[in-house]
Amino acid sequence: MIRTIAMTAAIALALGASGAQAQIERTSANPTAVIASSAMVPPGTKLYFLSGSTASPVDPAKPEEFGDTKAQTLSILTKMKAQLEKLGLGMGDIVKMTVFLVGVPEREGRMDAPAMNEVFKTFFGTPEQPNKPTRSTVQVAALGRPTTLVEIEAIAAKAP
């Protein structure tokens, strides 16, 4: 009997069943940074991989016009938010993002990261949604369509 109790206690301790639920931990080297510098996802966490998404046309009558970097980022993150909600998740559940940006003439062929970050900051690190994901942002030569300037993919996680 004592052996069974000891074994049950050891298993419960090993599984983290001490009454405290494991949480996703995010750290940031700089509290004013727009992204987290790391995220720790505990064992047993369910992961959701969101494929790269691009913007919807600004005007459905003009299917090849997606707007500038800012408009495209807003379109993508709005769609991503809706996709997560269908899964019972929110933007705060995103732990990792990869943002692909095409260079634009207004920035002499460089990516418009400031415009992307302006929109990004309305979805992450706000009083309503304080979580920030880790993120990589890279400039690419081109995306699927000539007028596509932004593509974003993400990994979301929900702790048990």
Backbone as a ProteinNet text record, in pm:
[ID]
protein_1_A
[PRIMARY]
MIRTIAMTAAIALALGASGAQAQIERTSANPTAVIASSAMVPPGTKLYFLSGSTASPVDPAKPEEFGDTKAQTLSILTKMKAQLEKLGLGMGDIVKMTVFLVGVPEREGRMDAPAMNEVFKTFFGTPEQPNKPTRSTVQVAALGRPTTLVEIEAIAAKAP
[TERTIARY]
82.7	0	87	187.3	276.3	352.5	392.2	462.8	373.1	245.9	150.6	132	119.7	104.6	229.6	346.4	472.8	486.8	449.3	458.7	362.1	240.7	142	191.4	248.5	301.2	416.8	503.5	617.7	570.1	472.3	418.6	351.6	272.3	204.4	305.1	413.1	515.9	586.8	616.7	683.7	597.1	468.5	377.2	338.3	389.1	357.4	217.1	164.9	28.1	24.9	110.2	116.8	7.9	-89	-197.1	-174.2	-49.6	-19.6	-14.9	-88	-92.9	27.9	92.9	208.3	162.7	241.8	208.1	318.8	283	381	454	586.3	667.3	731	718.8	779.1	875.4	989.6	1084.9	1122.2	1165.1	1207.5	1329.8	1434.6	1556.7	1532.9	1436.9	1405.2	1254.1	1206.6	1062	986.9	1055.8	988.5	993.5	1056.9	1064.7	925.6	903.8	773.3	755.2	863.9	857	920.9	888.2	954.1	1087.3	1185.1	1313.3	1315.7	1225.6	1214.3	1075.2	1038.3	913.1	938.6	891.8	906.6	767.7	752.3	624.5	637.3	560.5	575.3	525.6	574.8	527.3	375.2	315	170.3	93.7	165.7	100.8	63	-54.9	-101.2	-49.5	13.7	68.9	-18.6	-30.5	-107.3	-14.5	3	89.6	1.7	14.8	-64.1	21.6	-27.1	44.4	61.8	159.6	180.5	54.2	21.4	-98.3	-60.5	-133.6	-114.1	-243.8	-235.1	-349.2	-461.1	-580.6	-695.2	-696.2	-755.6	-762.4	-834.2	-784.5	-847.4	-988.9	-1004.4	-1133.4	-1154.4	-1256.5	-1279	-1292.2	-1331.2	-1342.9	-1205.4	-1101.2	-964.2	-878.4	-888.8	-827.2	-674.7	-607.7	-461.1	-408.8	-497.7	-454.5	-471.3	-357.8	-357.5	-316.3	-281.2	-238.9	-90.8	-48.1	92.4	122.4	243.4	285.2	193.2	157.9	71.4	-66.1	-127.6	-260.1	-255.1	-149.2	-137.9	-118	-37.3	-16.3	-147.3	-223.1	-352.5	-447	-452.8	-538.5	-498.9	-370.1	-322.3	-348.5	-312.7	-331.1	-478.7	-563.3	-707.8	-758.7	-713.1	-752.1	-698.4	-575.1	-514	-591.9	-633.8	-712.9	-842.6	-910.6	-1035.2	-1009.6	-900.4	-865	-840.8	-767.6	-740.8	-869.2	-957.3	-1084	-1165.7	-1161.5	-1233.2	-1175.3	-1048.5	-982.2	-993.3	-1064.5	-1076.7	-953.9	-877.6	-754.4	-762.9	-662.1	-653.2	-512.3	-492.8	-361	-256.7	-299.3	-208	-153.8	-211.3	-163	-50.7	-21.8	87.9	220.2	307.9	438.7	552.4	529.3	633.9	571.4	631.1	587.8	709.6	684.4	784.2	715.3	776	721.2	814.9	759.1	835.1	790.1	883.7	853	932.2	865.1	929.2	972.3	1087.1	1132.7	1039.4	1028.8	937.8	1015.2	969.3	1039.1	1051.2	946.6	948.9	1063.4	1116.3	1227.1	1353	1362.6	1479.2	1506.4	1398	1410.3	1424	1418.3	1425.4	1284.4	1274	1143.9	1093.7	960.9	900.6	864.4	966.4	945	874.9	903.4	830.8	679.4	634	489.6	431.5	504.5	458.1	450.4	552.9	554.6	445	411.6	304.5	174.1	143.3	22	40.5	155.9	187.1	159.8	201	186.2	40.9	-51.9	-193.4	-254.1	-182.2	-230.1	-156.1	-33.8	51	109	116.7	175.8	88	-42.4	-137.5	-195.8	-260.3	-325.3	-430.2	-500.3	-602.5	-541	-425.7	-359.1	-208.9	-158.4	-19.4	86.5	46.9	146.1	212.6	343.2	420.8	483.4	475.5	540	688.7	763.2	895.7	872.7	969.3	942.9	1073.1	1071.2	1177.6	1113.7	1180.7	1133	1243.8	1212.2	1314.1	1264.8	1357.8	1324.5	1346.6	1251.3	1259.8	1252.7	1300.7	1301.2	1159.7	1074.6	937.7	853.3	721	625.8	539.5	434.6	354.5	301.3	261.3	208	293.6	299.6	383.3	344.4	218.2	175	168.8	211.7	214.3	344.3	331.1	447.5	473.4	371.9	380.7	323.1	391.9	338.4	378.4	284.2	311.2	265.3	352.4	315.2	334.5	265.8	271.2	256.9	303.3	282.1	213.9	99.4	27.3	35	22.9	30.5	-70.9	-133.2	-232.3	-189.6	-151.9	-112.1	-235	-215.1	-328.8	-394.2
-119.4	0	125.5	130.2	245.9	260	145.7	148.9	208	173.6	225.3	375.8	422.1	565.5	639.9	587.1	651.5	655.8	546.9	540.6	641.2	651.2	746.8	889.4	918.8	1053.5	1085.3	988.8	1011.1	1036.6	961.8	981.3	1117.5	1154	1284.1	1397.8	1383.8	1486.7	1494.4	1379.4	1375.9	1436.4	1419.5	1473.5	1618.1	1672.5	1811.2	1827.5	1726.4	1731.2	1786.8	1882.4	1938.2	2041.5	2048.5	2144.6	2268.2	2295.1	2410.8	2364.7	2434.1	2398.9	2457.5	2378.1	2426.1	2535.9	2640.9	2754.2	2779	2839.6	2882.2	3001.9	2997.5	3105.9	3183.8	3315.4	3403.8	3497	3520.5	3614.7	3716.5	3832	3937.1	4004.3	4015	4080.1	4229.2	4284.5	4426.7	4439.6	4491.1	4499.6	4584.8	4673.4	4755.6	4693.1	4576.3	4508.4	4465.6	4461.9	4421.7	4270.8	4196.2	4049.6	3993	3867.5	3795.3	3743	3731.4	3676.2	3524	3469.7	3324.7	3286.6	3163.5	3107.8	2962.2	2920.7	2783.3	2721.6	2613.5	2543.9	2414.1	2398.8	2281.2	2152.7	2039.6	1910.7	1901.3	1836.6	1818.4	1931.2	2034.9	2147.7	2108.6	2149.5	2121.6	2232	2193.7	2289.7	2296.8	2416.8	2442	2514.3	2458.8	2517.8	2584.4	2715.1	2790.5	2815.1	2769.9	2788.2	2935.9	2963.7	3100.7	3155.6	3277.8	3342.4	3474.4	3508.5	3637	3716.5	3842.7	3933.3	3900.1	3939.9	3935.5	4066.3	4067.7	4192.6	4302.2	4423.8	4537.7	4556.5	4540.7	4553.2	4424.5	4344.5	4219.1	4237	4355.6	4382.2	4395.6	4412	4424	4317.9	4191.9	4079.7	4080.8	4166.1	4170.4	4286	4362.5	4476.6	4444.5	4437	4398.6	4511.6	4626	4737.6	4732.1	4825.1	4833.6	4734.8	4739.1	4646.6	4656.4	4778.2	4798.1	4734.2	4760.6	4704.9	4553	4499.6	4354	4288.6	4349.5	4294.4	4292.9	4400.5	4406.7	4298.2	4279.5	4176.4	4037.6	4009.1	3876.3	3850.6	3945.4	3923	3916.3	3987.7	3979.5	3840.9	3790	3654.2	3549.7	3569.3	3475.3	3472.6	3588.9	3597.5	3518.3	3532.9	3459.9	3309	3270.3	3128.5	3069.6	3141.7	3094.2	3084	3181.6	3179	3054.9	3013.1	2890.9	2767.6	2776.1	2666	2679.2	2783	2807.3	2875.2	2943.7	3010	3159	3230.9	3373.5	3410.6	3536.2	3583.1	3565.7	3570	3551	3410	3316.7	3178.8	3155.8	3254.8	3240.5	3250.8	3152.3	3152.1	3180.2	3159.4	3180.3	3225.9	3328.9	3377.4	3391.1	3371.9	3405.2	3497.8	3614.2	3715.6	3729.7	3716	3732.3	3862.9	3951.9	4081.2	4101.2	4154.8	4190.6	4336.7	4369.6	4507.8	4592.5	4720.9	4811.3	4931.7	4987.1	5102	5221.5	5246.2	5360.7	5353.4	5233.1	5214.6	5169.7	5209.8	5178.5	5028.2	4950.9	4806.1	4729.9	4798.1	4730.4	4702	4603.2	4568.7	4681.7	4693.8	4798.2	4740.3	4703.9	4648.7	4748	4878.7	4971.3	4967.2	4958.5	4951.2	4820.7	4710.5	4581.3	4586.5	4641.1	4648.2	4739.1	4843.9	4934.1	4857	4770.4	4688.7	4577	4512.5	4403.1	4444.8	4566.6	4614.8	4637.2	4634.7	4646.9	4511	4402.5	4266.6	4201.5	4246.7	4183.3	4288.1	4251	4339.9	4458.1	4440.3	4546.3	4516.7	4614.9	4585.9	4475.1	4469.2	4366	4229.7	4228.2	4104	4124.3	4101.8	4133.2	4035.6	3915.6	3817.3	3860.4	3835.7	3863.4	3732.2	3702.9	3581.9	3606.5	3498.3	3510	3529.7	3588.4	3616.7	3632.4	3586.4	3615.4	3692.9	3797	3876	3878.1	3833.1	3826	3890.8	3950.8	4004.4	3894.8	3882.3	3784.4	3858.6	3794.3	3857.2	3873.8	3774.4	3779.3	3676.3	3695.3	3598.2	3550.5	3476.3	3411.3	3497.5	3619.9	3711.1	3837.8	3904.4	4024.9	4136.1	4143.2	4250.5	4205.8	4082.7	4033	4077.4	4153.1	4207	4139.2	4067.7	4010.1	3868.8	3778.8	3646.2	3617.7	3563.2	3534.3	3392.5	3317.9	3186.5	3189.5	3099.5	3104.8	2966.3	2958.1	2840.1	2889.8	2831	2864	2744.4	2770.4	2662.9	2688.4	2580.3	2591.6	2491.5	2545.6	2460.2	2388.3	2268.5	2191.8	2259.4
0	0	0	88.3	95.4	-35.7	-93.5	-221.2	-329.6	-333.6	-432	-414.6	-291.6	-265.6	-308.9	-275.8	-313.5	-465	-532	-678.7	-741.2	-690.8	-741.9	-722.6	-607.3	-580.3	-674.3	-696.7	-787	-929.3	-976.1	-1111.1	-1121.5	-1022.3	-1022.8	-1025.1	-948	-945.3	-1080.2	-1137.8	-1267.8	-1377.4	-1367.9	-1468.3	-1440.2	-1333.8	-1301.7	-1246.3	-1182.1	-1131	-989.7	-962.9	-828.3	-803.8	-894.7	-879.4	-965	-999.4	-1084.1	-1229.2	-1312.9	-1453.7	-1525.4	-1611.1	-1687.1	-1782.7	-1793	-1878.1	-1979.8	-2089.1	-2186.9	-2127.3	-2130.3	-2074.3	-2188.5	-2183.6	-2283.6	-2211.7	-2273.1	-2216.5	-2322.4	-2274.5	-2365.1	-2306.4	-2386.6	-2341.2	-2320.1	-2392.8	-2384.2	-2368.3	-2256.9	-2234.4	-2336.7	-2407.1	-2507.3	-2646.9	-2659.2	-2789	-2834.4	-2966.2	-3018.1	-3020.8	-2997.3	-2999	-2872.6	-2844	-2735.5	-2788	-2700.4	-2744	-2731.1	-2647.4	-2637.9	-2587.5	-2616.8	-2566.8	-2531.2	-2414	-2370.7	-2367.3	-2442.3	-2451.5	-2371.3	-2263.6	-2177.8	-2244.3	-2195.1	-2247.7	-2235.8	-2332.4	-2331.4	-2397.3	-2439.2	-2504.9	-2646.8	-2688.8	-2824.5	-2916.5	-3026.1	-3122.2	-3246.7	-3301.6	-3423	-3521.4	-3639.4	-3740.2	-3846.1	-3859.5	-3956.9	-4080.4	-4194	-4320	-4350.8	-4434.4	-4478	-4541.5	-4505.2	-4556.2	-4620.1	-4725.8	-4792.7	-4783.9	-4821.8	-4809.1	-4907.7	-4870.2	-4960.6	-5039.7	-5159.3	-5235.6	-5156.3	-5167.5	-5100.6	-5154.4	-5286	-5354.4	-5434.8	-5401.1	-5473.8	-5625.3	-5669.8	-5813.3	-5879.6	-5797.2	-5847.8	-5779.1	-5824.4	-5753.2	-5743.9	-5816.8	-5810.2	-5726.3	-5663.2	-5582	-5434.2	-5365.5	-5224.2	-5130.6	-5185.8	-5102.7	-5071.2	-4985.4	-4947.2	-4834.3	-4782.4	-4676.3	-4555.2	-4516.6	-4400.4	-4423	-4537.9	-4568.2	-4575.7	-4635.3	-4647.8	-4511	-4426.8	-4292.3	-4214.5	-4221.4	-4153.1	-4204.2	-4334.3	-4393	-4342.5	-4344.4	-4304.1	-4156.7	-4069.7	-3926.1	-3888.6	-3959.4	-3935.9	-3974.8	-4089.4	-4130.7	-4033.3	-3987.5	-3894	-3762.1	-3715.4	-3592.5	-3607.2	-3720.1	-3745.5	-3752.8	-3816.6	-3827	-3688.3	-3604.6	-3468.8	-3386.7	-3401.4	-3327	-3361.6	-3488	-3527.5	-3458.5	-3418.3	-3348.4	-3196.7	-3150.1	-3007.1	-2948.1	-3030.6	-2989	-3016.4	-2971.8	-2999.2	-3041.7	-3075.6	-3118.7	-3008.3	-2883.6	-2771.8	-2760.6	-2836	-2835.3	-2936.6	-3019	-3115.2	-3040.6	-3062.6	-2997.5	-3095.5	-3224.6	-3324.9	-3455.8	-3513.8	-3645.2	-3735.1	-3862.4	-3963.1	-4061.6	-4083.4	-4172.5	-4291.2	-4409.9	-4534.1	-4598.9	-4624.6	-4685	-4813.1	-4914.3	-5040.2	-5029.9	-5085.2	-5087.9	-5172.7	-5136.2	-5207	-5261.2	-5373.6	-5432.9	-5338.3	-5256.4	-5164.8	-5064.5	-5042.4	-4948	-5021.6	-5147.4	-5231.2	-5238.6	-5250.6	-5265.2	-5135.4	-5023.6	-4894	-4842.9	-4755.4	-4697.6	-4609.2	-4600.7	-4518.8	-4381.9	-4305.7	-4171.5	-4079.1	-4086.8	-3998.6	-4019.9	-4144.1	-4170.9	-4117.7	-4136.1	-4085.1	-3933.2	-3867.4	-3721.2	-3666.4	-3739.3	-3695.6	-3678.2	-3773.3	-3764.2	-3661.5	-3663	-3571.3	-3426.4	-3390	-3252.6	-3212	-3306.6	-3270.8	-3236.2	-3266.6	-3238.1	-3121.3	-3091.8	-2990.8	-2895.7	-2767.5	-2669.3	-2632.7	-2647.3	-2613.5	-2474.7	-2413.2	-2283.6	-2295.7	-2408.5	-2428.5	-2458.9	-2524.2	-2563.7	-2544.7	-2421.9	-2390.1	-2442.7	-2483.7	-2528.6	-2658.3	-2664.9	-2785.6	-2832.6	-2961.1	-3010	-3038.1	-3049.9	-3107.9	-3257.3	-3326.3	-3467.8	-3543.6	-3667.6	-3763	-3876.3	-3921.9	-4034.4	-4138.1	-4259	-4363.3	-4491.3	-4563	-4694.8	-4797.4	-4887.7	-4996	-5129.1	-5234	-5366.5	-5420.7	-5396.6	-5447.8	-5375.4	-5385.4	-5332	-5448.4	-5421	-5525.3	-5637.7	-5607.5	-5709.4	-5711.3	-5825.5	-5833.8	-5735.5	-5695.1	-5604.7	-5458.4	-5430.6	-5293.7	-5227.9	-5118.6	-5048.3	-4914.6	-4861.7	-4727.1	-4725.8	-4656.6	-4624.5	-4480.7	-4403.8	-4262.9	-4230.9	-4162.4	-4110.3	-3959.4	-3888.4	-3742.2	-3679.8	-3557.3	-3472.5	-3346.7	-3315.9	-3193.9	-3099.5	-2971.1	-2872.9	-2762.4	-2717.8	-2608.6	-2501	-2384.6	-2272.1	-2217.9	-2167.4	-2114	-1995.1
[MASK]
++++++++++++++++++++++++++++++++++++++++++++++++++++++++++++++++++++++++++++++++++++++++++++++++++++++++++++++++++++++++++++++++++++++++++++++++++++++++++++++++

